[in-house]
Amino acid sequence: MARIRLIATDLDGTLLRPDGRVSDRTRLALTDARARGVRIVLATARPVRTARMVAAEAAADDLLICSNGAIVYDLAREIVVAHHPIAQDTVRAVIVALRDAIPGTCFAFELGLRWVAEKAWTELRDDCECHGDDALHLCDEPATKLIVRHPTASVAELLEAVRALGRDDVTATHSGAPFVELSAAGVNKAKALGELCQGLGVPPEDVMAFGDMPNDIPMLGWAGRGIAVANAHADVLAAADEFTGSNAEDGVAAALERIFPRDALVVAREREFACLTRIEDAPRS
């Protein structure tokens, strides 16, 4: 069996618990893996601005794969290492076509490290840096990711509408959120991870990857060991090499504990220390 030199993991629904946090058990498992010389790479649909908040909590490396692989960001140097955006003309053409196909469709964009949305989007989710009345006026540069949402249409309906356009210059996927994400053709987590690993001199067989949604399937297929959490989408479960517990059960940590068994005495002492810490931190009556 190949030696695991790099672990790539999705965040939401995979590494993170349902409350969006990294559990103590998961953090300890990742820290232990890093102590053995294993690199930890976060590979997420999230943009840099929210993925970076998890990196320190997860004891991850400085290199982040974000926006479904459209951006690789170096936290240590605060620079974009790789960027594969959608051409501006393509974005505009897709917006016009989807508006015709499903009236009422609204749009948001990741533009490098910026997040902008049209006004209709903010009525559904108000978390953008700026907005305007028309998406066509907001997209003033190639888009890292085009995000498509509708007040009533399902993700499946939106995906079908995008695919019906018959375009070969964009890739559509979804990551569990109530919208569809479009990237430039060929962009995915697997491609970004492959480029990153090539630079590090790590072959696919030395990589382990974890995921839960269809946008993780290429990455699980590329890695030597692709592991799905128990709560994963049915297509992901079918594509994975192995399975582990759900994200609510710290499935990633459970898998790492099997692969990198820890000394029982060390584990017992750590648990004892954690218990004493909780007692000391408890409020006094």
C-alpha positions as CSV (number, residue, x, y, z in Angstrom):
1,M,0.0,0.0,0.0
2,A,1.3,3.5,-0.9
3,R,2.4,5.8,1.9
4,I,0.0,8.7,2.4
5,R,1.8,11.9,2.0
6,L,-1.0,14.3,1.4
7,I,-4.6,14.5,2.6
8,A,-7.1,16.6,0.6
9,T,-10.5,17.2,2.2
10,D,-13.7,19.0,1.4
11,L,-15.1,21.2,4.2
12,D,-18.9,21.5,4.4
13,G,-20.6,18.2,5.0
14,T,-17.2,16.4,5.2
15,L,-14.6,17.7,7.5
16,L,-16.9,20.2,9.3
17,R,-19.6,19.0,11.7
18,P,-23.2,20.0,11.0
19,D,-22.7,23.2,13.1
20,G,-19.9,24.2,10.7
21,R,-17.1,23.7,13.2
22,V,-14.0,21.5,13.3
23,S,-14.3,19.1,16.3
24,D,-11.5,18.6,18.8
25,R,-11.2,15.0,17.7
26,T,-10.8,16.0,14.0
27,R,-8.3,18.7,14.8
28,L,-6.2,16.3,16.8
29,A,-6.3,13.7,14.0
30,L,-5.1,16.3,11.5
31,T,-2.5,17.7,13.8
32,D,-1.2,14.1,14.4
33,A,-1.0,13.5,10.6
34,R,0.9,16.7,10.1
35,A,3.3,15.7,12.8
36,R,4.0,12.6,10.7
37,G,4.9,14.7,7.7
38,V,1.6,14.5,6.0
39,R,0.3,17.6,4.2
40,I,-3.3,18.7,4.8
41,V,-4.9,20.5,1.9
42,L,-8.4,22.0,2.1
43,A,-10.3,21.6,-1.2
44,T,-13.6,23.5,-1.1
45,A,-16.3,25.2,-3.1
46,R,-16.0,28.1,-0.7
47,P,-14.2,31.3,-1.7
48,V,-10.9,32.2,-0.1
49,R,-12.5,34.6,2.3
50,T,-14.4,31.9,4.2
51,A,-12.1,29.0,3.6
52,R,-9.3,30.8,5.3
53,M,-11.3,31.0,8.5
54,V,-11.3,27.2,8.7
55,A,-7.6,26.6,7.8
56,A,-6.1,27.5,11.2
57,E,-8.9,25.7,13.0
58,A,-8.2,22.6,11.0
59,A,-4.4,22.6,11.3
60,A,-4.2,22.7,7.5
61,D,-1.4,23.7,5.2
62,D,-1.1,27.3,3.8
63,L,-2.2,26.3,0.3
64,L,-6.0,26.3,-0.2
65,I,-8.0,25.0,-3.1
66,C,-11.0,27.2,-3.3
67,S,-14.0,27.9,-5.6
68,N,-14.2,24.3,-6.7
69,G,-10.6,24.4,-8.0
70,A,-10.8,27.8,-9.8
71,I,-8.4,29.4,-7.3
72,V,-5.4,28.1,-5.4
73,Y,-4.4,30.5,-2.7
74,D,-1.2,30.7,-0.5
75,L,-2.2,32.0,3.0
76,A,1.5,32.4,4.1
77,R,2.3,34.8,1.2
78,E,-1.3,36.1,0.7
79,I,-1.2,35.6,-3.0
80,V,-3.2,33.8,-5.7
81,V,-1.0,30.9,-6.9
82,A,-3.4,29.8,-9.7
83,H,-6.6,31.2,-11.1
84,H,-8.8,29.7,-13.9
85,P,-11.7,32.1,-14.5
86,I,-14.6,32.0,-16.9
87,A,-14.3,34.4,-19.8
88,Q,-16.3,37.6,-19.4
89,D,-18.2,37.1,-22.8
90,T,-19.1,33.6,-21.7
91,V,-20.5,34.8,-18.4
92,R,-22.7,37.3,-20.1
93,A,-24.0,34.8,-22.7
94,V,-24.9,32.3,-20.0
95,I,-26.7,35.0,-18.0
96,V,-28.8,36.0,-20.9
97,A,-29.6,32.4,-21.9
98,L,-30.6,31.3,-18.4
99,R,-32.8,34.4,-17.9
100,D,-34.7,33.4,-21.1
101,A,-34.9,29.7,-20.0
102,I,-36.0,30.3,-16.4
103,P,-37.3,33.9,-15.8
104,G,-36.5,35.1,-12.4
105,T,-33.1,33.5,-12.2
106,C,-30.6,35.6,-10.3
107,F,-26.8,35.7,-10.2
108,A,-23.8,36.3,-8.0
109,F,-20.1,36.2,-8.9
110,E,-16.8,35.5,-7.4
111,L,-14.4,37.9,-9.1
112,G,-11.0,36.9,-7.8
113,L,-11.2,37.6,-4.1
114,R,-14.4,39.7,-4.4
115,W,-18.0,38.5,-4.0
116,V,-20.7,40.5,-5.7
117,A,-24.4,39.9,-6.5
118,E,-27.3,41.5,-8.2
119,K,-30.1,43.0,-6.1
120,A,-32.4,40.1,-6.7
121,W,-29.8,37.8,-5.1
122,T,-29.6,39.9,-1.9
123,E,-33.3,39.4,-1.3
124,L,-32.5,35.7,-0.9
125,R,-29.1,36.0,0.8
126,D,-27.6,39.3,1.8
127,D,-23.9,38.4,2.3
128,C,-22.2,40.2,-0.7
129,E,-19.7,43.0,-0.7
130,C,-21.8,45.1,-3.2
131,H,-24.7,44.7,-5.5
132,G,-26.5,46.2,-8.5
133,D,-29.7,45.9,-10.3
134,D,-28.4,43.9,-13.3
135,A,-25.8,41.1,-13.2
136,L,-24.7,42.1,-16.7
137,H,-23.4,45.4,-15.3
138,L,-21.7,43.7,-12.3
139,C,-19.5,41.3,-14.2
140,D,-16.7,43.7,-15.1
141,E,-13.9,41.0,-15.4
142,P,-13.6,37.3,-15.9
143,A,-15.5,35.4,-13.2
144,T,-13.8,32.9,-10.9
145,K,-17.3,31.4,-10.5
146,L,-20.8,32.3,-11.6
147,I,-23.5,31.3,-9.1
148,V,-27.0,30.7,-10.2
149,R,-30.1,30.7,-8.0
150,H,-33.9,31.0,-8.3
151,P,-36.6,31.7,-5.7
152,T,-38.6,28.6,-6.5
153,A,-36.7,26.4,-9.1
154,S,-34.8,23.5,-7.6
155,V,-31.1,22.9,-8.0
156,A,-31.9,19.9,-10.3
157,E,-34.0,22.2,-12.5
158,L,-31.2,24.8,-12.7
159,L,-28.6,22.2,-13.5
160,E,-30.8,20.9,-16.3
161,A,-31.3,24.4,-17.7
162,V,-27.5,25.0,-17.7
163,R,-26.8,21.7,-19.4
164,A,-29.5,22.3,-22.0
165,L,-27.6,25.4,-23.1
166,G,-25.1,22.9,-24.7
167,R,-22.1,25.0,-23.9
168,D,-18.6,23.4,-23.7
169,D,-16.9,26.4,-22.1
170,V,-18.4,26.1,-18.6
171,T,-18.7,23.3,-16.0
172,A,-21.8,23.2,-13.8
173,T,-21.9,21.5,-10.4
174,H,-23.5,21.8,-6.9
175,S,-22.1,21.4,-3.5
176,G,-25.2,21.0,-1.3
177,A,-26.2,24.7,-1.2
178,P,-29.4,25.9,-2.9
179,F,-27.7,27.1,-6.0
180,V,-25.7,25.9,-9.0
181,E,-22.0,26.9,-9.5
182,L,-20.4,27.4,-12.9
183,S,-16.7,27.3,-13.5
184,A,-14.6,27.5,-16.6
185,A,-14.6,24.2,-18.6
186,G,-12.2,21.7,-17.1
187,V,-12.0,23.4,-13.7
188,N,-12.6,21.1,-10.7
189,K,-10.9,20.1,-7.5
190,A,-9.1,17.2,-9.1
191,K,-7.4,19.4,-11.6
192,A,-6.3,21.9,-9.0
193,L,-5.1,19.2,-6.7
194,G,-3.2,17.5,-9.5
195,E,-1.4,20.7,-10.3
196,L,-0.6,21.3,-6.7
197,C,0.7,17.8,-6.1
198,Q,2.8,17.9,-9.2
199,G,4.5,21.0,-7.8
200,L,5.1,19.2,-4.5
201,G,6.3,16.0,-6.1
202,V,3.4,14.0,-4.7
203,P,2.0,11.3,-7.0
204,P,-1.8,10.5,-6.9
205,E,-1.2,7.1,-5.3
206,D,0.2,8.9,-2.2
207,V,-2.9,11.1,-1.9
208,M,-6.0,10.5,0.2
209,A,-9.1,12.6,-0.4
210,F,-12.4,13.0,1.4
211,G,-15.7,14.3,0.1
212,D,-19.5,14.2,0.2
213,M,-21.0,16.0,-2.9
214,P,-20.9,15.5,-6.7
215,N,-18.3,18.3,-7.0
216,D,-15.9,16.1,-5.0
217,I,-16.2,13.0,-7.3
218,P,-13.3,14.0,-9.7
219,M,-11.0,14.6,-6.7
220,L,-12.0,11.2,-5.1
221,G,-11.3,9.5,-8.5
222,W,-8.0,11.2,-8.9
223,A,-6.6,10.4,-5.5
224,G,-5.1,7.0,-4.7
225,R,-7.7,6.6,-2.0
226,G,-11.0,8.4,-2.4
227,I,-13.1,8.2,0.8
228,A,-16.8,9.3,1.1
229,V,-18.4,10.2,4.4
230,A,-21.5,8.3,5.3
231,N,-23.8,11.3,4.7
232,A,-22.5,11.7,1.2
233,H,-24.6,12.1,-1.9
234,A,-25.5,8.7,-3.5
235,D,-23.3,9.4,-6.6
236,V,-20.4,10.1,-4.3
237,L,-20.9,6.9,-2.3
238,A,-21.0,5.0,-5.6
239,A,-17.7,6.6,-6.8
240,A,-15.7,6.3,-3.7
241,D,-13.1,3.6,-2.9
242,E,-13.9,3.5,0.8
243,F,-16.4,4.8,3.3
244,T,-16.2,6.3,6.8
245,G,-18.6,7.7,9.3
246,S,-20.7,10.8,8.7
247,N,-19.5,14.3,9.3
248,A,-21.6,14.4,12.5
249,E,-19.6,11.3,13.6
250,D,-16.2,12.9,12.8
251,G,-15.8,10.5,9.9
252,V,-12.6,12.0,8.6
253,A,-11.0,11.7,12.0
254,A,-12.1,8.1,12.3
255,A,-10.5,7.2,9.0
256,L,-7.3,9.0,10.0
257,E,-7.2,7.2,13.3
258,R,-7.3,3.9,11.5
259,I,-4.6,4.8,9.1
260,F,-2.3,6.5,11.7
261,P,-3.0,4.6,14.9
262,R,-1.9,6.5,18.0
263,D,-0.3,5.1,21.1
264,A,-3.1,4.2,23.6
265,L,-1.3,5.7,26.5
266,V,-0.8,9.0,24.7
267,V,-4.5,9.1,23.8
268,A,-5.6,8.3,27.4
269,R,-3.4,11.1,28.7
270,E,-4.8,13.6,26.2
271,R,-8.3,12.7,27.1
272,E,-7.5,13.0,30.8
273,F,-5.9,16.4,30.2
274,A,-9.0,17.5,28.2
275,C,-11.3,16.4,31.0
276,L,-9.2,18.3,33.6
277,T,-9.3,21.4,31.4
278,R,-13.1,21.3,31.1
279,I,-13.3,21.0,34.9
280,E,-11.0,23.9,35.5
281,D,-12.9,26.0,33.0
282,A,-16.3,25.2,34.5
283,P,-18.1,28.1,36.2
284,R,-17.8,28.3,39.9
285,S,-20.9,28.4,42.1
